[in-house]
Amino acid sequence: MVYLRTSSETNIGQEKDSEGRQRKICTTFARQNKFEVVKEFADVCSGKVTVLDRHGFKQLYRYCEEESVRDVIFENVTRFARDVVEMEVAFRFLKERGFSLHSASRDIGFEEDSETEFMR
């Protein structure tokens, strides 16, 4: 599962690269790590909108629940959440439901070890 987020309408479209760049980075990461991308979901909204309140992310969550998909890939942590507290809240919500989050740029780890948890 791939999740894309652009912060405004000015970043999407044929002449823009945000969505395309994110898609390419995420699908490359998926291929290199033997994940199958079954679908992608996207939001066009400010990072100030909480992850769990975003329309596209809600659709992603429902789809994953219905189809038993548990791996979500995004380009980097800023595409997932801009605020550290918001990121941790969303991460814990998803983790409790069996999800694994993957930052294609590896700028943040979501592994289950004390060092990574401390750094997050």
Backbone torsions as a table, in degrees:
resi	resn	phi	psi	omega
1	MET	NA	132.6	179.0
2	VAL	-115.4	135.8	176.2
3	TYR	-118.2	126.3	178.7
4	LEU	-117.0	144.1	173.5
5	ARG	-142.7	126.9	171.2
6	THR	-114.4	149.7	-172.2
7	SER	-83.5	-15.1	177.8
8	SER	-160.3	165.0	178.4
9	GLU	-60.0	-26.2	-178.0
10	THR	-70.2	-11.7	-179.1
11	ASN	-97.5	2.9	-178.9
12	ILE	-122.7	162.8	179.9
13	GLY	120.1	173.5	-174.1
14	GLN	-60.8	-36.0	-177.8
15	GLU	-87.2	-6.5	-176.3
16	LYS	-101.7	162.5	-174.6
17	ASP	-120.3	-6.6	-173.6
18	SER	-58.0	-54.3	-178.5
19	GLU	-65.1	-44.4	179.3
20	GLY	-63.1	-42.1	178.3
21	ARG	-61.9	-46.9	180.0
22	GLN	-61.5	-44.9	-179.3
23	ARG	-59.6	-46.3	-178.5
24	LYS	-62.5	-46.3	-179.6
25	ILE	-63.3	-42.5	-178.6
26	CYS	-68.7	-42.3	-178.9
27	THR	-70.9	-33.3	175.2
28	THR	-64.2	-46.2	177.3
29	PHE	-58.1	-45.6	-179.4
30	ALA	-59.5	-48.1	-179.6
31	ARG	-61.6	-45.1	-178.5
32	GLN	-65.8	-25.7	-177.1
33	ASN	-109.5	14.0	173.8
34	LYS	61.6	38.1	171.8
35	PHE	-98.6	144.2	174.2
36	GLU	-97.8	125.5	176.6
37	VAL	-86.3	106.6	-177.9
38	VAL	-90.2	-23.2	-178.6
39	LYS	-168.3	161.6	173.9
40	GLU	-131.9	149.5	178.2
41	PHE	-129.5	150.3	-177.0
42	ALA	-142.7	154.0	173.0
43	ASP	-128.8	143.8	169.8
44	VAL	-114.9	95.9	-177.5
45	CYS	-164.1	162.6	176.5
46	SER	-65.7	150.2	174.0
47	GLY	-66.0	-9.8	178.0
48	LYS	-72.6	-21.3	176.4
49	VAL	-75.6	126.7	-176.3
50	THR	-62.2	147.1	-177.4
51	VAL	-51.8	-49.9	-174.5
52	LEU	-73.4	-7.3	176.6
53	ASP	-101.2	-2.3	-178.7
54	ARG	-80.1	134.8	-177.3
55	HIS	-58.1	-50.6	-179.0
56	GLY	-62.9	-38.7	179.5
57	PHE	-68.7	-36.7	175.9
58	LYS	-61.5	-41.2	177.1
59	GLN	-63.0	-44.1	177.8
60	LEU	-57.7	-48.0	-178.7
61	TYR	-59.7	-47.9	179.5
62	ARG	-61.2	-43.7	179.3
63	TYR	-61.5	-46.0	-179.8
64	CYS	-61.2	-41.2	178.2
65	GLU	-62.9	-45.9	-178.1
66	GLU	-67.6	-36.1	-174.3
67	GLU	-102.9	4.6	-179.7
68	SER	57.2	39.6	174.3
69	VAL	-92.8	135.2	-175.6
70	ARG	-128.0	-1.1	179.0
71	ASP	-108.4	126.5	179.8
72	VAL	-122.2	126.2	-178.7
73	ILE	-111.7	136.3	173.8
74	PHE	-138.1	160.3	-173.9
75	GLU	-61.9	-54.2	-179.8
76	ASN	-155.3	171.8	-173.1
77	VAL	-60.0	-30.9	-179.5
78	THR	-70.3	-20.3	175.9
79	ARG	-79.3	-24.1	178.5
80	PHE	-86.9	-54.8	-179.8
81	ALA	-155.5	145.8	179.0
82	ARG	-94.1	-20.7	-174.6
83	ASP	-108.8	132.2	-176.9
84	VAL	-61.2	-41.7	-179.8
85	VAL	-66.0	-44.9	178.5
86	GLU	-60.5	-42.0	178.8
87	MET	-60.4	-45.2	-178.2
88	GLU	-66.8	-40.2	177.9
89	VAL	-60.9	-48.7	-179.8
90	ALA	-65.0	-41.8	178.5
91	PHE	-59.0	-48.5	-178.5
92	ARG	-65.0	-39.7	176.9
93	PHE	-57.4	-48.1	-178.3
94	LEU	-70.9	-41.3	179.5
95	LYS	-59.1	-42.9	179.2
96	GLU	-61.7	-20.0	-179.6
97	ARG	-103.7	11.7	173.7
98	GLY	88.7	12.0	-179.4
99	PHE	-84.0	153.1	171.4
100	SER	-121.4	130.2	179.2
101	LEU	-103.3	141.8	-176.9
102	HIS	-134.0	117.1	173.8
103	SER	-88.3	115.9	-177.1
104	ALA	-61.4	-29.8	179.4
105	SER	-86.3	-4.5	179.2
106	ARG	57.1	32.5	-180.0
107	ASP	-81.4	-11.2	174.4
108	ILE	-149.0	144.9	179.3
109	GLY	-103.3	143.6	175.4
110	PHE	-117.9	23.9	179.8
111	GLU	-71.9	164.9	-178.0
112	GLU	-98.9	66.6	172.7
113	ASP	-137.4	156.1	-172.9
114	SER	-63.2	-35.5	-179.6
115	GLU	-65.8	-45.7	178.7
116	THR	-64.7	-41.8	179.2
117	GLU	-62.6	-40.1	178.2
118	PHE	-63.8	-42.5	-178.1
119	MET	-69.8	-30.6	178.8
120	ARG	-71.9	NA	NA
